[in-house]
Amino acid sequence: MPTLATTNSTAGEELQGNRDYSMSGLRAFPILCAGLLALACFFNTVDLNYGYSGGEDHVGLDWQVAIKLVIAAACSSLGLLAILFSAQVRSALVSLPGCILVALAFVFIVTSSVALPEAATVARVAAIVNFGYLCFVPAAISLLGLRRLTIICLIALVTNLVINWIMYLGFPASGVYEEELWSNVIARRMGGLGHPNSVARTGVLSIILALSMLRSRDLAPRLPLGRTLLIAVIVLGCMTMLATFSRTAIVAGAFAVGLLLLDKIFTRIGMFYTVSAITMLIAAVVSLELISGGGFFSDSFLSMTTKTGDMEELTSATGRTAIWAESLRLISLSPITGYGLNSAPFMMKEFSLHPHNVVLHASMSGGILAGLLVLVLLGWNFFFGLTSNEPLVRAISIYVLVSGIFEDTVLDTFASPSTLLWLVVLIYPTLEGLSRYKASRQPQPTNLSHL
C-alpha cells in the first residue's frame, strides 16, 4: 500500500516537472516542442545584416527572415494544437496575466490593419507571429516542464554565444562591430550573429539562467559536473558583457544577479565578504587619488562607463532622452492605433530606429492601450514576479523591468529569448498553481503501517 509520504513525493515530482500528460502521450509533441524552442532561442536573434548602412534598419525578406518565419509558423501550429487538446494551456491563457497578454496580442493584430503604409506588412506579420508565440509558450511549459525548458533555452543561448566568440576572435571582419559615436569616436564592440546589444542580452540571459539553476531547488543540476558547467557558462557570459560593452545589459544583469544572491549577501559570511570588498575598493580609490594627485578616479570612471569620455553620454542615457522625446511626439500624433508593431525603424530613422523603452515601444506599435497593457504586465512582474519562490521568475522579472527602461527588451518581430522567457515567467506561476491544486484534490491514502 502506498504511504502518505510516497504519495506526497509523487505529487511533488509532478509539480516540479509540471508536464501536461494529455499532450505528452503523443511522444512526438515533446520532442518537436523541444526542437522548436531551441531553434527559436538560437535563431530569432540572428541578424547578419545588423551592420546596415544609410541609416535604415534591416526589415526586408531574406534567407534569415524566411527561416524565422518557418520557425514561427511551426511554433504557432504547435501552440494552436495545444490550445485545442490541453486544458492546462487554455487555463493559462485565461488567467490574469494570460488574459492581458491575449488582449495585447489582439490589440496589435487590430492596429496592424491600419498601420503605417510602408510598415504595414512588417506590422501584420509581427502581430501574427507574436500571437503564435504566445500560444506556443504555455504549450512548451506544459509539455517540457520548467526544468527542461530552462535547460533547452540555456543550451541554445550558449551555442549562440560560442559562435559569436568564434566570429569575434577568428573573423573580425564580420565579428567586430565598429560603432560611430559622438565626436567621430569609433567604438569596437563584439558582434557576430547580431548587434552587440543583442549579443549582450544573450550573454546576460545565459548568466541569469545558469545562476537561477544554481539557486533553485527544482532546477538544480543533477549531473556530477553540472555545477561546474553552469559556472563556466556564467564566466562566458561575463566575458561577453565586457566584449560587447552594453551598459544596459550589464546593469540589468547586475540587478538580476543581486536579487538572486540577496539572501547570501545578508548572511554572516556574505556580509563579511561584502564589507571587505567595499573596504578594499575604497582604500584602492583613495590610494590612487593620492598617488596621482587627483583626477585619476574621475577619468577612470568616465573611461569605464562611457564610450566617448564625455559625461553628457551618461546624463542623456546615451542620447535616449532625445529618443524618448521623439517617441512621445510620434505617439501623440497617433495615440489610438499607433503605427503598427515594430514600425519604429520606419518612423525613427534619425533617432536610432527604436524607442529604447518597452512601454514607448508598445505605445508606438499599438497605441496608448497597448502601452497600458504592457505597463500592467510590468506591474505584475514587480508585485508578483519579484516575490516568487522560483528564482528564475524573480530574475527574469527584474531583468525585464530594468532593461525595459532603456531598451525594447520584449515584443520583438520574432520572439527573442528575452520575450520568450518573459512570457514564461508570466505564465508559469499559473500552471504551477494548477498543478498544486490538482495534487491537493487527489485522494491521499493514510499511512497505516504503524497499526
C-alpha positions as CSV (number, residue, x, y, z in Angstrom):
1,M,0.0,0.0,0.0
2,P,1.4,3.4,-0.9
3,T,2.2,5.5,2.2
4,L,1.3,9.1,2.7
5,A,5.0,10.1,2.3
6,T,5.2,8.2,-1.0
7,T,2.1,9.9,-2.3
8,N,3.3,13.4,-1.4
9,S,6.6,12.7,-3.1
10,T,4.9,11.7,-6.3
11,A,2.8,14.9,-6.3
12,G,5.9,17.0,-5.7
13,E,7.7,15.4,-8.7
14,E,4.7,16.1,-10.9
15,L,4.7,19.7,-9.8
16,Q,8.4,20.0,-10.4
17,G,8.1,18.7,-13.9
18,N,4.7,20.4,-14.5
19,R,4.2,18.4,-17.6
20,D,0.8,18.1,-19.4
21,Y,0.5,14.3,-20.0
22,S,-2.7,14.8,-22.0
23,M,-0.4,16.0,-24.8
24,S,2.8,14.2,-23.7
25,G,1.0,11.0,-24.5
26,L,1.8,11.7,-28.2
27,R,5.6,11.2,-28.0
28,A,6.3,13.4,-31.0
29,F,4.9,16.5,-29.3
30,P,7.5,17.0,-26.5
31,I,10.4,16.2,-28.9
32,L,9.1,18.6,-31.5
33,C,8.4,21.3,-28.9
34,A,12.0,21.0,-27.5
35,G,13.5,21.3,-31.0
36,L,11.4,24.3,-31.9
37,L,12.1,26.0,-28.6
38,A,15.9,25.5,-29.2
39,L,15.6,26.9,-32.7
40,A,13.7,29.9,-31.6
41,C,16.1,30.8,-28.8
42,F,19.1,30.3,-31.1
43,F,18.0,31.8,-34.4
44,N,15.5,34.5,-33.6
45,T,18.2,36.9,-32.7
46,V,20.4,36.1,-35.7
47,D,20.8,39.2,-38.0
48,L,23.9,39.1,-40.1
49,N,22.8,42.4,-41.7
50,Y,22.8,44.4,-38.4
51,G,25.8,46.4,-39.8
52,Y,23.4,48.2,-42.1
53,S,24.3,51.5,-43.8
54,G,22.4,54.5,-44.8
55,G,20.5,54.7,-41.5
56,E,17.9,52.1,-42.3
57,D,17.3,49.1,-40.2
58,H,17.2,45.7,-41.9
59,V,13.5,44.8,-42.2
60,G,13.3,43.1,-45.7
61,L,12.8,39.5,-46.6
62,D,15.9,37.4,-46.9
63,W,17.0,33.9,-46.0
64,Q,17.3,34.7,-42.3
65,V,13.8,36.1,-42.1
66,A,12.5,33.2,-44.2
67,I,13.9,30.7,-41.6
68,K,12.5,32.7,-38.7
69,L,9.1,32.7,-40.5
70,V,9.2,28.9,-40.8
71,I,10.2,28.5,-37.1
72,A,7.4,30.9,-36.1
73,A,4.8,29.0,-38.2
74,A,5.8,25.7,-36.7
75,C,5.7,27.1,-33.1
76,S,2.3,28.7,-33.8
77,S,0.9,25.5,-35.1
78,L,2.0,23.5,-32.1
79,G,0.6,26.2,-29.8
80,L,-2.8,26.2,-31.5
81,L,-2.9,22.4,-31.2
82,A,-2.1,22.7,-27.5
83,I,-5.0,25.1,-27.1
84,L,-7.3,22.5,-28.7
85,F,-6.1,19.5,-26.7
86,S,-4.7,20.8,-23.4
87,A,-6.9,22.2,-20.6
88,Q,-3.7,23.4,-18.9
89,V,-2.8,25.6,-21.8
90,R,-6.3,27.0,-22.0
91,S,-6.4,27.7,-18.3
92,A,-3.0,29.5,-18.5
93,L,-4.3,31.8,-21.3
94,V,-7.5,32.7,-19.3
95,S,-5.5,33.6,-16.1
96,L,-5.0,37.2,-15.3
97,P,-1.6,37.6,-17.0
98,G,-2.7,35.3,-19.8
99,C,-5.8,37.4,-20.5
100,I,-3.7,40.6,-20.6
101,L,-1.2,39.0,-22.9
102,V,-4.1,37.8,-25.2
103,A,-5.7,41.3,-25.1
104,L,-2.3,42.8,-26.0
105,A,-1.9,40.4,-28.9
106,F,-5.3,41.2,-30.3
107,V,-4.6,45.0,-30.0
108,F,-1.5,44.5,-32.1
109,I,-3.5,42.5,-34.7
110,V,-6.3,45.1,-34.9
111,T,-4.0,48.1,-35.0
112,S,-1.8,46.4,-37.7
113,S,-4.7,46.7,-40.0
114,V,-4.4,50.4,-40.1
115,A,-0.6,50.5,-39.7
116,L,1.7,53.0,-41.4
117,P,1.6,52.0,-45.1
118,E,5.3,51.4,-45.5
119,A,5.3,49.4,-42.3
120,A,2.0,47.5,-42.8
121,T,3.5,44.2,-44.0
122,V,6.0,44.1,-41.2
123,A,3.4,45.1,-38.6
124,R,0.9,42.5,-39.7
125,V,3.4,39.7,-39.8
126,A,4.9,40.7,-36.5
127,A,1.4,40.8,-34.8
128,I,0.5,37.3,-36.1
129,V,3.9,35.9,-35.1
130,N,3.5,37.5,-31.6
131,F,0.2,35.8,-31.1
132,G,1.7,32.5,-32.3
133,Y,4.5,32.5,-29.8
134,L,2.0,33.5,-27.1
135,C,0.2,30.2,-27.8
136,F,3.5,28.3,-28.0
137,V,5.0,29.3,-24.7
138,P,2.3,27.7,-22.4
139,A,2.5,24.6,-24.6
140,A,6.2,24.4,-24.1
141,I,5.9,24.8,-20.3
142,S,3.2,22.1,-20.2
143,L,5.0,19.6,-22.4
144,L,8.5,20.1,-21.1
145,G,8.2,21.5,-17.6
146,L,10.2,24.4,-16.3
147,R,13.4,22.5,-15.8
148,R,13.6,21.0,-19.3
149,L,12.6,24.3,-20.8
150,T,15.3,26.2,-18.9
151,I,18.0,23.7,-19.9
152,I,17.0,23.8,-23.6
153,C,17.0,27.6,-23.6
154,L,20.4,27.7,-21.9
155,I,21.9,25.2,-24.4
156,A,20.6,27.3,-27.3
157,L,21.9,30.6,-25.8
158,V,25.4,29.1,-25.1
159,T,25.6,27.7,-28.6
160,N,24.8,31.2,-29.9
161,L,27.5,32.8,-27.7
162,V,30.1,30.3,-28.7
163,I,29.5,31.0,-32.4
164,N,29.7,34.7,-31.7
165,W,33.0,34.3,-30.0
166,I,34.4,32.3,-32.9
167,M,33.4,35.0,-35.3
168,Y,34.7,37.8,-33.0
169,L,38.1,36.2,-32.5
170,G,38.6,34.4,-35.8
171,F,36.7,36.5,-38.3
172,P,37.0,40.2,-37.1
173,A,35.7,41.5,-40.4
174,S,32.2,40.1,-39.5
175,G,32.6,39.6,-35.8
176,V,33.7,43.1,-34.7
177,Y,31.2,45.9,-34.8
178,E,32.6,49.5,-35.3
179,E,30.1,51.9,-33.7
180,E,30.4,55.6,-34.7
181,L,29.8,57.8,-31.7
182,W,29.8,61.5,-30.9
183,S,32.9,63.5,-31.9
184,N,33.8,60.9,-34.6
185,V,34.8,58.4,-31.9
186,I,34.8,54.7,-33.1
187,A,34.0,52.0,-30.5
188,R,35.0,48.5,-31.4
189,R,32.5,46.1,-29.9
190,M,31.8,42.3,-30.1
191,G,29.3,41.5,-32.8
192,G,28.9,38.3,-34.8
193,L,25.4,36.9,-35.3
194,G,23.8,40.1,-34.3
195,H,24.1,43.7,-33.0
196,P,26.4,43.9,-29.9
197,N,23.3,44.8,-27.7
198,S,21.6,41.7,-28.9
199,V,24.7,39.5,-28.2
200,A,24.9,41.2,-24.8
201,R,21.3,40.2,-24.0
202,T,22.2,36.6,-25.0
203,G,25.1,36.7,-22.6
204,V,23.2,38.2,-19.6
205,L,20.3,35.8,-20.1
206,S,22.8,32.9,-20.1
207,I,24.1,34.2,-16.8
208,I,20.6,34.5,-15.3
209,L,19.5,31.0,-16.4
210,A,22.7,29.4,-15.1
211,L,22.6,31.2,-11.8
212,S,18.9,30.5,-11.4
213,M,19.6,26.8,-11.8
214,L,22.3,27.0,-9.1
215,R,20.0,28.8,-6.7
216,S,16.8,26.8,-7.4
217,R,15.9,23.6,-5.6
218,D,13.8,22.3,-8.5
219,L,16.1,23.4,-11.3
220,A,19.4,22.4,-9.7
221,P,21.8,20.4,-11.9
222,R,21.8,16.6,-11.4
223,L,24.9,15.7,-13.3
224,P,28.2,15.4,-11.3
225,L,29.7,18.2,-13.4
226,G,26.5,20.2,-13.7
227,R,27.5,23.0,-11.3
228,T,31.0,23.3,-12.9
229,L,29.4,23.7,-16.4
230,L,27.0,26.3,-15.1
231,I,29.8,28.3,-13.5
232,A,31.7,28.1,-16.9
233,V,28.5,29.5,-18.6
234,I,28.5,32.4,-16.1
235,V,32.2,33.1,-16.8
236,L,31.4,33.0,-20.6
237,G,28.5,35.4,-20.1
238,C,30.6,37.9,-18.1
239,M,33.3,37.8,-20.8
240,T,30.6,38.6,-23.4
241,M,29.4,41.5,-21.3
242,L,32.9,43.1,-21.3
243,A,33.4,42.4,-25.1
244,T,30.0,43.9,-26.2
245,F,30.2,46.8,-23.7
246,S,26.4,47.0,-23.5
247,R,25.8,49.0,-20.3
248,T,22.0,48.4,-20.2
249,A,22.6,44.6,-20.3
250,I,25.3,44.9,-17.6
251,V,23.1,47.0,-15.3
252,A,20.0,44.8,-15.8
253,G,22.1,41.6,-15.3
254,A,23.6,43.1,-12.2
255,F,20.2,43.7,-10.7
256,A,19.1,40.2,-11.6
257,V,22.2,38.6,-10.1
258,G,21.9,40.8,-7.0
259,L,18.3,39.7,-6.4
260,L,19.3,36.0,-6.8
261,L,22.1,36.4,-4.3
262,L,20.4,38.7,-1.9
263,D,19.8,36.1,0.8
264,K,23.5,35.1,0.6
265,I,24.7,38.7,0.9
266,F,22.9,39.2,4.2
267,T,24.3,36.1,5.9
268,R,27.2,36.5,8.3
269,I,29.8,35.2,5.8
270,G,28.1,37.2,3.0
271,M,28.3,40.5,5.0
272,F,32.0,39.8,5.8
273,Y,32.9,39.4,2.1
274,T,30.7,42.4,1.1
275,V,32.2,44.7,3.7
276,S,35.7,43.5,2.9
277,A,35.3,44.1,-0.8
278,I,33.8,47.6,-0.2
279,T,36.7,48.5,2.2
280,M,39.4,47.4,-0.2
281,L,37.7,49.3,-3.1
282,I,37.6,52.5,-1.1
283,A,41.2,52.0,0.0
284,A,42.3,51.4,-3.6
285,V,40.4,54.5,-4.8
286,V,41.9,56.8,-2.1
287,S,45.4,55.5,-2.7
288,L,45.2,56.0,-6.4
289,E,43.9,59.5,-5.9
290,L,46.7,60.4,-3.5
291,I,49.4,58.9,-5.8
292,S,48.1,60.6,-8.9
293,G,47.5,63.9,-7.3
294,G,43.7,63.8,-8.0
295,G,41.6,63.2,-11.1
296,F,42.5,59.6,-11.6
297,F,39.2,58.2,-10.4
298,S,37.0,60.6,-12.4
299,D,39.0,59.9,-15.6
300,S,38.9,56.2,-15.0
301,F,35.2,56.3,-14.2
302,L,34.5,58.1,-17.5
303,S,36.6,55.7,-19.5
304,M,34.9,52.6,-17.9
305,T,31.3,53.8,-18.2
306,T,31.3,55.8,-21.4
307,K,32.5,55.2,-24.9
308,T,33.4,58.8,-25.7
309,G,34.7,60.0,-22.4
310,D,32.0,62.7,-22.3
311,M,29.8,62.9,-19.1
312,E,26.9,64.0,-21.3
313,E,26.8,60.5,-22.7
314,L,25.6,59.3,-19.2
315,T,23.4,62.3,-18.3
316,S,21.4,61.8,-21.6
317,A,21.4,58.0,-21.3
318,T,23.5,57.7,-24.4
319,G,21.1,60.1,-26.3
320,R,18.0,58.3,-25.1
321,T,16.4,61.4,-23.7
322,A,16.1,62.8,-27.2
323,I,14.9,59.4,-28.5
324,W,12.2,59.3,-25.8
325,A,11.1,62.8,-26.6
326,E,10.7,62.0,-30.3
327,S,8.8,58.7,-29.4
328,L,6.4,60.7,-27.2
329,R,5.9,63.2,-30.0
330,L,5.1,60.4,-32.5
331,I,2.7,58.7,-30.1
332,S,0.8,61.9,-29.5
333,L,0.2,62.1,-33.3
334,S,-1.5,58.7,-33.3
335,P,-2.5,57.8,-29.8
336,I,-5.3,55.4,-30.6
337,T,-3.8,53.0,-33.1
338,G,-0.1,53.7,-33.1
339,Y,1.8,52.8,-36.3
340,G,1.9,49.0,-36.2
341,L,4.0,46.5,-34.3
342,N,7.7,47.2,-34.8
343,S,7.1,50.1,-37.1
344,A,9.7,52.3,-35.3
345,P,12.5,51.6,-37.8
346,F,10.4,53.4,-40.4
347,M,9.5,56.2,-38.1
348,M,12.7,56.9,-36.3
349,K,15.5,56.8,-38.9
350,E,17.2,59.8,-37.3
351,F,16.7,58.6,-33.7
352,S,18.5,55.2,-33.5
353,L,15.5,53.4,-35.2
354,H,13.9,52.3,-31.9
355,P,12.1,54.0,-28.9
356,H,14.5,52.3,-26.5
357,N,11.8,51.8,-23.9
358,V,9.4,48.9,-23.7
359,V,6.3,50.9,-22.8
360,L,7.0,53.5,-25.5
361,H,7.7,50.7,-27.9
362,A,4.3,49.1,-27.2
363,S,2.5,52.5,-27.4
364,M,4.1,53.4,-30.7
365,S,3.2,49.9,-32.0
366,G,-0.4,49.7,-30.8
367,G,-1.4,52.9,-29.3
368,I,-1.8,54.0,-25.7
369,L,-4.0,50.9,-24.9
370,A,-1.1,48.6,-25.8
371,G,1.2,50.7,-23.7
372,L,-1.1,50.5,-20.7
373,L,-1.4,46.7,-21.1
374,V,2.4,46.4,-21.1
375,L,2.5,48.6,-18.0
376,V,0.1,46.3,-16.2
377,L,2.2,43.3,-17.1
378,L,5.3,45.0,-15.8
379,G,3.3,45.8,-12.7
380,W,2.7,42.0,-12.4
381,N,6.4,41.4,-12.7
382,F,7.1,44.0,-9.9
383,F,4.5,42.9,-7.4
384,F,4.3,39.2,-8.0
385,G,7.3,38.2,-10.1
386,L,9.9,39.7,-7.7
387,T,8.3,37.9,-4.7
388,S,8.0,34.5,-6.4
389,N,9.5,31.4,-4.8
390,E,11.1,30.4,-8.1
391,P,14.5,32.2,-8.6
392,L,14.1,32.2,-12.4
393,V,10.8,34.1,-12.2
394,R,12.4,36.7,-9.9
395,A,15.5,37.1,-12.0
396,I,13.7,37.5,-15.4
397,S,11.2,39.8,-13.8
398,I,13.8,42.3,-12.5
399,Y,15.9,41.9,-15.7
400,V,12.9,43.0,-17.9
401,L,11.9,45.8,-15.5
402,V,15.4,47.3,-15.6
403,S,16.4,46.6,-19.2
404,G,12.9,47.7,-20.4
405,I,13.6,51.2,-19.2
406,F,16.4,51.7,-21.8
407,E,15.7,49.0,-24.5
408,D,12.9,47.4,-26.4
409,T,13.6,44.3,-24.4
410,V,10.5,42.3,-25.3
411,L,7.8,42.2,-28.1
412,D,10.2,41.7,-31.0
413,T,9.2,41.0,-34.5
414,F,10.3,37.4,-33.9
415,A,10.3,36.4,-30.2
416,S,13.8,36.7,-28.9
417,P,14.9,34.7,-25.8
418,S,14.1,37.8,-23.7
419,T,10.5,37.8,-25.0
420,L,10.1,34.0,-24.7
421,L,11.4,34.0,-21.1
422,W,9.3,37.0,-20.2
423,L,6.2,35.1,-21.4
424,V,7.4,32.0,-19.4
425,V,7.7,33.9,-16.1
426,L,4.3,35.5,-16.6
427,I,2.5,32.2,-17.4
428,Y,4.4,29.6,-15.4
429,P,3.0,30.6,-11.9
430,T,-0.5,29.9,-13.2
431,L,0.5,26.4,-14.4
432,E,2.3,25.8,-11.2
433,G,-0.8,26.8,-9.2
434,L,-2.9,24.5,-11.3
435,S,-0.5,21.6,-10.6
436,R,-0.7,22.3,-6.9
437,Y,-4.4,22.4,-7.0
438,K,-4.7,19.1,-8.8
439,A,-2.3,17.5,-6.4
440,S,-4.3,18.7,-3.4
441,R,-7.5,17.3,-4.9
442,Q,-6.1,13.8,-5.4
443,P,-7.2,11.4,-2.6
444,Q,-4.3,10.9,-0.1
445,P,-4.0,7.3,1.3
446,T,-3.4,7.3,5.0
447,N,-0.2,5.6,6.3
448,L,-1.4,2.7,8.5
449,S,1.9,1.0,8.7
450,H,2.1,1.8,12.5
451,L,-1.1,-0.2,13.2
